[in-house]
Amino acid sequence: MRKRGMIILLVMVAVVLALISLYPGQQSNQPLKVYVVFQEDEARILLEKFKKETGVPYEVIRMSGGEASYHLLSMNKTGIDVVLGGPADLHEQLKSSGKLIRYSSRMSDQIPEVYKDKSGYWTGMYMGALAIGVNKQVWEQDPLLASLPLPERYEDLLRPELKGKIEIPDPETSGTGYTVLASLAQERGEDEAITLMHALKLQSSSTTFSGISSAQRLAVGEVAAVVSFMGDQLRFTNSGYAIYSAIPPQAGWEVGAVSILKSGDNKAAAKKLVDFVLSKNAQTDYMNSAFSLPVISNIKVHPLLASVKLEKLLTSYRFDLAAEHREELLAKWREVNEH
């Protein structure tokens, strides 16, 4: 009987070990690997609170939207568990390419349909609007600009007095830049959108790798005006820089989303992270550090965003179409810029 009991015990251990090998993500104590497509300091504030609350260690890999798209789609990068932040069209690309698992967090019930994937592959955690940012000190000290009204529309940035004094993010490497191009394409048609973006590029001192880079260069006075997400500009406004931000008519916008990658090794912890970042407390903390708009209606916006008029945005903007037409639109963009 004793020998028989030992055999049964060994069989049970073997079964348990087999189950663990089949589902390593459910039992893993390895760090949760997170691609972060917003500012790393903002991410670490959230992830440190997540770690304190759950005990789950994490590893941050900071990427721009274009970088994340390239690594996860073109290079077929594996081992990453969660994509945190970045415009929803990036998550739509990953969904369409079969890179994501479906996970409808219990926290997503409080988030309106417009801010999440109806099939449950990604969920929005914040919202941001494109804006024209102006360094008022640079503007007022420039003899060619001081007498001009501050720009309110993209076309205002094409004034000859602004030649070499503005900057836009590159739509190939920057999620911000692609949101500008894709929203213009949906509003005006692809040809007119590319024509305007190309004119803005020719007007620019350079095109930056990411949207936050444009906001940084604006804050320190290297350029007079930029196009970037308003939240990136308000980070510097809040730190005392004299930045004026204006949402142009029919401006593009983003839903910063979170999704879980199929190739990750730590799916149980990944689901915990999604639940955490969609909670009211986590979203409130994020709003106050990132100056983004909440996707939950009962979160009070930061005072710097109190005057934002959402009716100025392109309400018909569709993230799925932005994702679907990305390669075609960027190919046309490259073609124009090669000539």
N, C-alpha and C positions, 0 to 999 in steps of 0.2 A: 504493500500500500504506500509505503514511504517513497519507494522508487517511482511508482506511478504518479504520486503527487509532484515529485521533482520534475518529471517529464512534462506534466501539464503546466507547471510554472515556467519551464523553459520555453514551451510553445507560446505561452501568453507574452513573455518578454520579447520573443521573436516577432510576434504580431505587432506589438507596440512599436518596436524599432522600425518595422516595415512601414507602419502608418506615418511615423515621424519623417521617414525618408521620402514618402510620397507627398507630404504636406509640410515642407520645411518652414514655410512662411508663417505657419500657425504657431510654431514652437520656438522660433528663432529669438535669441537674445542679442543678435547683431544690431548695430546702429541702423536706424531708419534712414535711408538715403533719399534726400529731398532736393529736386531741382527747384530752385527759387528764381522766379522771373519778376521779382521786384527787388527793392533794396535789401541788402543782406542784414543791415542793422535792424530794420523793421522785422525781418524774418526771425532773427535770433531772439528778439523780445517775445514773439509768439512761441517759438520752439522751446525756449527756456521754461516758460510757464507750462507748456505741454509736458516737458520732461519732469518738472516738479510735480505735476498733477498725476502723471501716469507711470513715472519711472523709466520711460522708454528713451534710450539714448538716440542721438540723431547725428547726421552728417549733412552739412549744407554744401551744395554745389550751385554757385551763383551763375546764372545764364541770362543773356538777353533773349527776347522772344525768337529772333532769327537763329541764334546759336542753339537754343533748345530744339527748335524745329529741325535743324540740320543734324544734330547729334542723335535725336530720337527717330527720325525718319530716314535720312540719307545714310547715316552710319549704323543704324539699327542698334543703338546703344542699349545694353541690358544691365540689369542689376539695380536700376533706379526704381524706387518705390512710388514716389509721389511727385507730381508736378504742381507746384504751389504758386499761384498767381499767373500773370500773363493774360493777354486778351483771349476771350473765349474762342476766337477763330483758330488759335493754336490748338486748343483742346478738341475742337471740331476736326482738325486735321488728324490728330492722334486717334480719335474715335473712328473716322472714316478709314483709317489705315489698319484698324483692328488692334491698336496698341493698348486700349484701355479695357478695364473690367467695369461692369455696371455696378454702381453702388449708390442707392438712394438712402442717404443718411436720414435718421429719424429727425435730425435738425432741419432738414431741407423743407419740411412742411410749412415753415414760417416764411419761406422765400418765394416771392411771386414767380409765376411761370416764365416770364420774360427774362429772368435772370438765371435760368437753369435749363439743362438739357432735358427734354420731355422723356427721353429714354433712360435717364439716370446715369449717363456716363460722365458728366461733369456738373458741378454746381458753383454758382457765383458766390463770392465772399465779399466783394466790394465793387464799386462802380467808379469810373473816372471819365472826365470829359476832356477833349482836346481844347487847347487854348493858345492864344498868342500871348507870349510873355514879353514885357518890355522892361529893361533896366532904366528906370526914370532918371537916375543920375547921369548915366551915359548919354541918354537922349537929350537932356536939358543942357549938357555941356558941349554937345556937338553943334557947331554953328549952322550946319546944313539941316539939322533935324529939329532944333529947338522951337522953331516957329510952326512946325507941322503938327497936325492933330495925331494923337496916338492911334496906331492901327487897330481896326476892329474887324476887318475882313482879310482873307488870304491875299486878295489882290492889292491891298494896301501895302503889303510887304514888297511889292514890285516897283515901288517908287524909285526913280534913279538915285535919289539922295541916300537910299539904303543899300546901294550896291556894295557888296563885301562886308556888310555890317549885320547880316542876319545869319541864321543857321537852322537847318532842318535835319532831322534824323534820317538815316539811310533806310529805305523800306525793305532792303534785302537783309539787313542785320538786326534791325530794330522793330520790335512789335509796335512801338509808337509810330514809327515811320510807315509801317504797312497799314496801320489803322487810318492814317491820313490818306494814303493812296486809295485804299479800298472804299473808304466812306465817300471820297470824292467820285470814285467810279460809280458807286451806286446812286449818287445824287445827280451826276452830270453826264454819265457815260464814260467808258474807258478812255477814249481818245482825248476828250477834253480834260479828264483828270490827269493823264500823263503829260499833256501839254502844260498844264498849270504847275504840276510838280517839277517838271524839267525847268520851267522858268524860275521857280523858287530855288532850285539847285544852282542854276547859273548865277543867281543873285547872292548865293550864300558864300561865306568865306570858306566853308567846308561842310561836308555832311558827316554827322557824328554817328558813332557805332551804336549808341543807345539814346533813348529819350532823356534819361537822367543826365547824360553827359552834356546835352544841350542846355539843360537847366543850370548845371554847374557853371558852364562857361558864361551864361547870362549873368548869374549872380556875381561873379568876380569881375564883370565888366569887359570881358573879351569880345563880346558882341552886344549890339543894341537891342536885338529882338530875336525870338526863337518861336518855333512851334513845338509844343510838347504837351504831355498831360498836365492838367492844372495842378494836380496833387504834387508833382515834382517841383513845380514853381513855388507852391505855397510852403514847402519845406524850408525854402530859403527866405521867403517873406516872413515866416514865423521866427526866423533867426535874425531878423533885423535888416535884411537887404531890401532896397527900395524897388520892388518888382510890381509892375501893374499887369494884371491878367485879364484877358477878355476872351470869352467864348465866341468864335465867329458864327454867323448864321448857318444853320444846318450842319453843325459840327459833328464829326464822328465821335464815338465814345466806346468805352470798353467795359465789359464785365470781367473783372479779374476772377478767374475760376480756379478750382482745385479738382484734380482727378487722380485716379490710381492706375498705375501702369501694370499691364498684364505680365511683363517680364520681371517684375520686382520679386524679392525673396521674403518679404515681410508684410504680407497682406493684412494680417490681423492688426498689427500696429498702424498700418496705413489707414485702415478704416477708423481707428481711434483718433488719428490726426485729423481726418476729415470731419468727424463729429466735433472735435475740439474747435477747429477754426471756424466752423459754422455756428458755434454757440454765440449767444448774445454778448456774453462777457468778452470773449476773444475778439469779436467783431468791433465792439466798442473800443477796446484797447488799440486795435489796428487803425480804426478811423482817426483816433487822436494822435497817432504817430505818423500816419501816411497821408493825412488830409484828403482822404477819398470819401466818396459818398456811400452811405450804407445801403445794403440791399434788403435790410429788415426795416420795416416802416417805423417801429417803435424805438429806434436808436436816434438820439439827437445828433444832428450834424455839428461839426466843429464850427465855431463862430466865424472863421475865415471863409467858410463855405455857405454861410447863411444867405448871402445875396445871389447865389447861383440860380439862374433861371433855366430849368431843365427843358422848358418848351423851345429853347433855342437849338436844341440838339436835333439831329437827323433821326427822328423817332422810327423811321422805316428801316433803319440800318439792320442788316441780317448777318449774323456771324457765320451761319452755315454757307451763305453765298461767298463771303469773304474767304473762307477756307477753301471752298470748291474752286474758286477762280484764282487762287493765289499763284500757282505756277504760271498760268497763262498771262496774268497781269504783270508779274515780275519779268517774264520773258519779253513782253512789250517794253517794259521800263528799261531793261538792259539794251534792247535794240536801239532805242532812242538815244541812250547815253553813249553808245559806241560810235555814233556819227558826229 
